[in-house]
Amino acid sequence: MYIYDSIQKTKCHFEPIRANEASLYVCGPTVYDNAHLGHARSSLAFDLLSRSLEAHGYRVTMAKNFTDIDDKIIKKVEQTGQTMEEITDFYIDRYLKEMALLGVKRATIEPKATQSLHAIEEMIQTLLDKDIAYLISSGDVYFDTSKDASYGSISHRVSDEESQSRVAHTSQKRNPKDFALWKACKGSEDICFDTAFSSGRPGWHIECSAMIEKHFEAKDGYSIDIHGGGADLLFPHHENEAAQSRCSTGHEVAKYWMHNGFVQIDGEKMSKSLGNSFFLKDALEIYDAEVLRYYLNSVHYRNDFNFSEVELQTSKKRLDKLYRLKKRISPTSASSANKVFKKALLDAMGDDLNISIALAKIDEMVALGNDGLDSNPKDKALKKELYANIEMIDTLLGFGGREPFSYFQIGVDEQLKAQIETLLEERNEAKKAKDFVRSDAIRDRLHTLGVAIMDTPNGTVWEKS
């Protein structure tokens, strides 16, 4: 399997630090607000990576953290009067539910910053003892970037002071690019934790390094195989994370670094400052979750993604074709996926998650499957193979697993669904009473509601026509 390493800026053959195992850490959200499409894109990208690694025979251990102590969270506490735990628990729960709707598998490990304070304190103390970190009079602790000869090797950038940390500049910093490891309490309103160096809270970067060292065992000079996150985290977050990890532990934090592209809306980078942050909860009220998953994964993970209603509808049409094929072969059971198709799909995803080729191979399989069924509609062996193909798609890519008629009920509200089910019950009663005039009249009534029905050995099914 080949992956693109952001640091080497090239595709590399994946060689894990432990045979047949893959360790993966992905930067998760700061839980003070609802998840947006950028969070969804990152989660989906690394869900694809995890699924692809598993399909290629690796046992995957994946960690995704929650930043549950941060200045933005404290500000929300002040604004709402809620406790920090009430705020963070609410947004963590919502995030996990929304990701589940998108088909994102839960991470193996889901550490929180507040549950990792001892590990954070130990790492900072190690850096202080080595004189790589320093304590200033306010109680803040800074990392001395001049002590790390490799600083800048991750992002190939060593400046941009404004984005270095989430703490105001202080004249007591030794170097402009030094960053905060620990922020001391500045007043009684602050939420603080006691340490040997001061009462305060961790800086943004230190938590990921400490969590990785807490949950993974280093081997061959690396803590983990792959570190992932959005492209916006490459600098300063990942640069600083790598620096503090190597200086405290003596080894690199990750062998490979992978980053997903930005999400844009109408060609503009999505951000809170631009006011166009598209909350995922709002998107899920408008669009079906599986369609959204297919669409957000339809562009290669490293490319920027421009959210477009037109392109989303185009994606849905491609997904519709897969479900129309599934409708032709259901209900049936699976045999084994077609070997040529399986290899093509695995080869595509093994080439740095080449989703464009994978989706093209699926389109080709759907077309050939329909041609085969057109020639021989009762070909049971073909139906079983096609069903197995779709099961493989669901396992590897996370779509195609629904009952096809329910898929084609997308967009029908619950009130109309209830009305349709009532009419279907009345039609069944009419058929039992051999009142075919009434039965046909109900079918016509359903047609006027935009509903097509089909009588099967397992009962009557319906879809939006």
Steps between C-alpha positions, in 0.01 A plus 500: 500500500623849410424821690605860444733630769454875545854541630683318220244640254481171315312171497668237717458128532341457842739310726360489854718496810333171599427223249134477392401784735423866432489766770321820410436824691264765362451846648138526607278802571510766768157440649349841560265511200328285241705301249524653153570357154874536556477265798293258292748507211794419727312223682389344173850517349658314789206260525580407139865460593416275795263287289757472221778397736273232646407378151869466423548275801613738774364501851427868558518683830367851454487783753303821456513757778253751638637837613269561796696781666572812297455877512199473267337248732565727800343790310193284436482420871500873576236570234259218589547441872533128432785297640790404279396133523141576398620686190766253391292187571215644294716575196695174524173305506363695203825461306504123549134465400548708185813308401312174554229622262775557241622145550822602674620217722587584860869535575663229709615763750321832565711691754401832650740774604351514851561126540864536391619772739747277683663396171507865389660611828764226476596596145526870589707419810737290286547793263559736796757262648683492166490882479310470172199663663508798735270651761434874497389718791129473417514123540475428125734236358647543152683267263836639390503435125869591476581180694353280225738473204225330297238769558336577166558154351131412507345804332822648356392824665652661806321834521146640503498610862130594496389139463754350737274460798160582644652728763586867482860600423724570797831685510638225725513252213861416410417475131201638306409153372502332844159358589303437818505159662308616807286808567485619859175627648459874454201554726239340721270444203747263332457123501828367634685183591782478753853390399846530648576801279173696529123481513363525147410297194687340211593674178343380181791298359618307805186292548542300177865417572416389854201292389705318238773416750237389751313264268766371258831325555788627289699271273788553257518872573129581459199514732243429228484419131275777371401839639204659322301821497383791290749688282453807721661311790833441325630830640519585777319214674675199352837675479484582870364161589789326324755728666382450857464125447849443359660722764323334793518136384806487275302354209264627230129502566398354161658322206252648251285813500177526299282808453160550341408809296276790593127526444382798299151634450452692176877499452580660836687317776256409773582669829326657796653838419344499153163415646442212259562208733244247385395303808466128442174486696346741247632302204354178644157664522515571127696211355494127563804392705608225260476733201703758693763237580524395137527862387758613757715197416466542123795741483848374590569568867807718434314734264295795618128434483256755362150429633249534217133407491530409131795267562322341795203414280739354241650281772155387609421389144812281499399350835145451370635276223668272754176468696296437186729208426463380859122524463520265200687233699324529837407303693787256452809383680864566427759259367846645438583834343630490145878456527581749225267762649630441854862537389421816302331658800776404743769619258327837466463554874851367555632778279467779757122458515442566130126543534448620141622170359306304763173675414566455127549125558171490690319680214649245260391209719146640519480537121632147436270359769196658339606370158533150642157514666346642182631192315400253770270645770492169690878450522525411871878464498540849353257646755694342788829632364361849450359498851843401633657783298266750664570356845870555435434859394310558823782354709777690320333830413204517736206526258263263324399309813137608530190317390450651153134593530563691822782683320255617237275638774755778560328837524160368609400657831366295790142626462485391136666167586225434754234584241664266247520213751132546585405488132711187449323330791162593350614366162609170657161466666329575169711233325417245770130576448559472122377858462732569207319818400581657837851352492568664163348826618738507796793429267390797289470714813857406598616589151355849538705531821814426299533142625573186298423163657610146429346178626771249602494157670597684819221755477438831330787747480492856387727783390481861395433494127 
